Amino acid sequence: MTPAVESLSPAEARRRDAFLRLARAVGAYLHESQRERGVSALHVESGRKLFARDLGEQRARTDARARGATTLVESVGPALLGDAPAALDRIGAAVRGVADTRAEIERSAATSGRVVDAFTRLNAELLAAFDDGAAHVSEGPVRGLAFAAVALQHAKEKVGLERARLGAALVAGGLGDADRLALAELIAAQATYLHIYSMTAPTTAAQMLRRVLAAPPALEVKRFEDRLMATSTSRPVAPVDARAWFATISRKIEMLGDVGDATLSFLPTH
């Protein structure tokens, strides 16, 4: 059921509409940046063998979303963000870092760790704009919906980081103790954000999330995670294929994106 929304003043309605536009544009940019992070990390770790034909197309998708999101931040930022020029400066600096990393990849000078760090910095700045926008919508149900959308985006970023970091480790031959610790931390962070989402999202959206987490891709990711956490020199288990890992967790991420889109649909547009 769609939550009731109090009558908004014209200024509050403008901020709500601006947040909705910002959330969709920044969310789309985040999605492509997250995927490029994973594709690039595995590409680099494999000696530029994996995703060699996909990388150019993925960069084009990321750049297309970047242009739309940047234009939108410029247009709605003054009404919605605490300091829009500063946010644009930080995003711009992170974008330049990604461009430098892309150039390093082309020179075969990049490491998977450098790739993950550059895109994670960009995504952190995009999430900060998302957070700031949610904090400036009106109090009450509208803000609750906005915070639910924020929590889901943060959870999705943690899943995307898991995809990139563990995928690169699998290409390199398996997880070390530091990778297992990172995996445990990422799983815990995801659980926290998804719990916040479940407590703040409309019932229908929270039910959709539960279906996603019970669907085959999410269950298969959980089985992968259990195997990876159990693997050690004293307790070896069957290796996990990096391509299979990437494909399966990507499907989970796509489904979380669908939940995010559904959440935004609960924000009234009139």
N, C-alpha and C positions, 0 to 999 in steps of 0.2 A: 504494500500500500504506500502511495506517495505521501510523505509527511506534509501536514498543513503548514503553509508559509504565511507569516503575518504580512499585513499590508506594509509595503515599503515606500519610503519617500522617494521622490524622483532621483535624488543623489544616490540613495542606497540601491535603487534598481539599476542605475548606471554602473555602479561598482559590481553588482551581481553579474550583469551581462558582460562586463569587461573581464571578470574572473572566468566566466564560462569560456569566452574566446581564448583567453590566455591559457587556461588549462588544456584545452584541446590542441592548441598550437605547440605549446611546450611539451605536452605529453607525446605528441607525434614526433617531435625532434628527439626527445629522450629515447623513444623506442628505437629509432634508427641509429642513434649514437651508441646505444647499448649493443645493438647487433653488430655494428662496425667494430666495436671494441673486441667482441668475441671472435669475429671473423679474422681481424687483424692479428690478435694474439696467437691464434692457432696457425695462421699463415706464417708468422715470423718464427714460431717455435719449430715448425716443420721444415725450416729451411726454404720457405716460400713455395712449398709444394701444395699444401692444403688451401683451398679456396682461391687459387690463383686466378681462375676465370670469374669469380664472383666479386672480388674485391673492388674493381672499378665500378661496377653497377651499384654496389652497396655505398660507396663514397658518393655517388651521384644522388642516391636517395637521401643520404644524410644531409648533403648540401642543399637540396631542394627544401627539406624541412627546416633547415637552419635559416634560410632566407625568409620563409614565412613567419617563423617564430620571432626572429629579430625585428622584423617590421612591426609585428604586433606588440612586442614589448615597447618599442618606440612610441606607438600610437596610444596604447592604453596605460602605459606605465605611470604617467603623471597623475592619473586619477586613481590608481590602484596600488602602486608600490611606494614604499617609504622613500626611496631614493633611486628613481629610475635611471638617471645618468650613471650612477655608481654601479648599479646592477649591470647595465650594458657594458661598462668598462671591464668588469670582471668576466663577463661572458666572452667579450672580445678577446681578452688576454688568454682565456682558456682555449678559445677557437684557434688562436695563433699557435698555442702549444700543440694542438692536434695537427695543425698543418705542418709544423716542424717534425712531428713524429711520422707523419705520412712520408715526408721527404726522406727521413732516416730509413723507413721501410724500403723505399725505392733504391736506396744506396746499400741495402743489406747491412745497415749499421744499427738497426733498432733491436731491442730486446723485448720479449713478451712483457716483462715487468714494466718497462718504459711505456709500452702501448697501454697497458691497463691503467697505469698512473695518469697518463695524459687524458684519456677519455673519462676516467672517474672524476678528475678535477672538473672537466666540463660539465659532467652530469650533476656534480654537487652544486655548481653555480645555477644550473637550470632548476634544480630542486629548490634552491634558496629563493628564486623568483616565484616558484609555485607556492612555497610556504608563505612568503610575504603577501602574495595576492590573497591567499585564504584568510590571513590575519586582518585584512582590510575590508572584508565583506561584513554585512550587518550581523549583529548578535542574533542568536536563536537558531531555528532550524536551517536557515541558509548557511550559516557558518558551520553547523554540524556536518552538513553535506560536504561543504568545502574541505573540512578537516578529514572526513572519510576519504575523499579523493586524494588528499595529500598522503595519508597513511598508506594507501594502496600503491601510490607511485614510489614511495620509499621502499616498500616491500619488493616491488618489481625490480628496483635498482639493485637490491641485494641479491635477488635471483640472477639478474644479469651479470653481476660481478662474480657470482659463483660459476656461471657458465664460462666466463672468460678465464678466470684463474685456474679452475680445475681442468678445463679443457686443455690449457697450455701444459699443465703438469702431466696430464695423461699422454699428450704427444711426446713429452720429454722422457716418458718411461714409467711414470707412476708418481704417487704422492709421497712426499716426505712428511716429517712430523710437523713442520711449520704449515704445510698445506692442510693437514688434518685439523690443526688448531684453527686455521682460517675458516675451514669448512664449518666447524662447530660454531664459531662466532657468527658466521653468515646465516646459518640455520636458526640460531637463537634470535638474531635480529629480525629475520623474516617472520618468525612466530610472534614476536612482540608487535610488529607493525600490523600483521594480519589480525591479531586480537583487537588492537585499537580500531581497525576498520570494522570488524564484526560488531563492536560495541557502539559505533557511531553511524554506520550506514543504515539505510532503510532495510526493513526486514527482507523485502524481495531481493535486494542486492546482496545482503549477507547470505541468503540462501543460495544465490547464484555462485558466490565464492565457495561455499561448502561443496557444491556440485563439482566445481573445478578441481578442488583439492581431492575429491574422491574419484576423479576421472582417470582413465588409464595413463595419460602422460605424467600426471603428478605422482601417481602411485609408482610408476616405473622410475621416476627421478628418485623417489624415496628408497627404492630398492638399490639403485646405483649408489646413493649416499651411504646406505648401510654397509654395502660391500666395500666402499672406499674407506670408511671409518674402521672397518674390521681388518683391513689389509695391513700387514706389517711384516718385517723380516721373519718374525717367529710364527706368524699366522698368515701365510700367503693364501690368497684366494684367486679365482680366475680373474685375469685382467679385464679392465673396462675399456671398450673401444672408444676413442675420442670422437669419432664421427657420430657414433650412435648416441653418445652422451650429448653432443651438441644438438643433434636433431630432436632428441626427446625433451631436453630442458627448454629448447626454443619453442616447442609446441606448448609447454606449460606457460611460458612467458606470453605467448600470443593469447592464450585463454585468460590470463590475468589482465591483459590489455582490454579484452572484451568486457571484463567486469568493470574496469575503469570507465570505459565508454558508457556502460549502462548506468553507472553511478552518476555521471554528469547529466544523464538524461532526466534525473529526478530534480535537477535545478530548474525551476520554472523560467520560461523565457518571455513572460508577459507580466 
